[in-house]
Amino acid sequence: MRVTVLTGGTSSERDVALASAVQVVAALRSKGHEVAVMDTARGYIPEADEASLLRGTVGLAPPSIEQLHGLERGLLLSGLGNLAVVQKADVLFLALHGGRGEDGTVQT
């Protein structure tokens, strides 16, 4: 099955979402699924670049304003290449926390 994991985002719980994605991606791949990772703030993350983004750690404090400042404020799913990744998926798995990841915005 082709699964796109939506993670990251711009909420104060960004690191929690990324840490969740580490576990989800590993579990899905261990079961033989084809997995793509999409940061809703940065777009598609090629597998070769996943390690740098998906550190799997959660800081003691939420990301600072400076860390979140450069991230897109909307859902970056329709940009060049991003839409193709989403369209190829059989399933979208939400590994998002806080803000739009929990208020139903992404699901709609």
Backbone torsions as a table, in degrees:
resi	resn	phi	psi	omega
1	MET	NA	142.5	176.3
2	ARG	-94.6	121.1	-176.5
3	VAL	-122.3	130.5	170.9
4	THR	-106.3	123.9	179.5
5	VAL	-96.4	118.9	176.1
6	LEU	-90.9	127.8	-175.0
7	THR	-149.1	-174.1	175.4
8	GLY	75.1	-112.6	-178.5
9	GLY	84.8	-170.5	-175.4
10	THR	-117.2	9.6	-179.4
11	SER	-78.1	169.6	177.5
12	SER	-67.2	-10.8	178.9
13	GLU	-101.1	23.1	179.6
14	ARG	-53.8	-48.4	-178.3
15	ASP	-62.5	-35.1	178.0
16	VAL	-65.9	-42.3	178.5
17	ALA	-62.0	-44.3	179.8
18	LEU	-64.2	-40.3	178.2
19	ALA	-65.0	-38.2	176.3
20	SER	-63.1	-42.0	-178.9
21	ALA	-61.4	-36.7	178.0
22	VAL	-55.0	-48.2	-177.8
23	GLN	-68.7	-42.5	-179.0
24	VAL	-64.1	-47.7	-179.1
25	VAL	-61.1	-46.1	-179.8
26	ALA	-61.1	-44.3	-179.0
27	ALA	-65.0	-44.2	-179.6
28	LEU	-64.4	-44.7	179.8
29	ARG	-65.5	-35.7	179.5
30	SER	-65.0	-21.7	178.1
31	LYS	-95.1	6.2	174.7
32	GLY	90.1	10.1	179.9
33	HIS	-82.3	150.4	174.5
34	GLU	-87.6	120.2	-172.4
35	VAL	-120.6	133.1	171.4
36	ALA	-116.6	146.5	-179.7
37	VAL	-113.3	130.0	179.5
38	MET	-124.1	115.3	173.0
39	ASP	-83.7	119.0	-175.9
40	THR	-67.2	-9.4	176.2
41	ALA	-100.7	-24.9	-175.3
42	ARG	-119.1	-17.5	-179.8
43	GLY	101.3	-164.6	-177.0
44	TYR	-62.3	135.2	177.8
45	ILE	-110.2	108.4	177.8
46	PRO	-58.0	147.8	-176.6
47	GLU	-54.3	-35.9	-179.8
48	ALA	-64.7	-23.5	-178.3
49	ASP	-101.0	-3.2	-175.9
50	GLU	-60.3	-40.0	-174.8
51	ALA	-58.3	-38.0	-178.4
52	SER	-70.5	-30.6	-179.7
53	LEU	-89.1	-42.1	-175.8
54	LEU	-92.4	69.7	-178.5
55	ARG	-69.9	-25.3	178.5
56	GLY	79.2	15.2	179.4
57	THR	-118.8	152.4	177.0
58	VAL	-118.8	126.9	-180.0
59	GLY	-69.8	166.3	178.6
60	LEU	-73.5	-21.7	179.5
61	ALA	-127.8	157.3	177.1
62	PRO	-63.8	161.8	177.1
63	PRO	-57.7	147.2	179.8
64	SER	-75.1	165.0	176.6
65	ILE	-57.6	-39.6	180.0
66	GLU	-62.5	-40.1	179.7
67	GLN	-67.5	-35.8	-178.8
68	LEU	-84.9	-18.1	-173.2
69	HIS	-57.2	-41.9	-175.9
70	GLY	-80.4	-3.4	-177.6
71	LEU	-84.9	148.8	176.6
72	GLU	-59.7	145.3	180.0
73	ARG	-89.3	-16.6	179.4
74	GLY	-103.4	-174.0	174.7
75	LEU	-85.5	116.0	-175.7
76	LEU	-92.0	71.4	-178.5
77	LEU	-113.4	-13.4	-174.3
78	SER	-107.8	5.1	179.1
79	GLY	-68.8	172.4	-179.6
80	LEU	-53.1	123.9	178.9
81	GLY	85.4	-32.5	-178.2
82	ASN	-66.8	-44.8	-178.8
83	LEU	-62.7	-38.6	179.3
84	ALA	-62.2	-40.0	179.1
85	VAL	-63.9	-44.5	-179.5
86	VAL	-66.2	-41.8	-178.1
87	GLN	-66.8	-30.1	180.0
88	LYS	-75.4	-16.4	-176.2
89	ALA	-73.3	142.5	170.5
90	ASP	-81.3	-30.6	-176.3
91	VAL	-143.2	140.7	169.6
92	LEU	-104.5	129.3	178.7
93	PHE	-110.6	122.0	-180.0
94	LEU	-87.1	111.8	172.1
95	ALA	-113.9	56.6	-179.1
96	LEU	-114.8	146.1	178.8
97	HIS	-133.5	146.0	176.9
98	GLY	73.2	161.8	174.4
99	GLY	46.0	-127.4	-176.4
100	ARG	-65.3	-18.4	178.8
101	GLY	-75.0	-16.2	-176.6
102	GLU	-124.5	-6.0	-174.6
103	ASP	-100.3	6.2	178.1
104	GLY	92.7	-7.9	-179.0
105	THR	-59.4	-47.0	-177.6
106	VAL	-66.1	-40.3	-178.1
107	GLN	-64.8	-29.7	-179.5
108	THR	-84.0	NA	NA
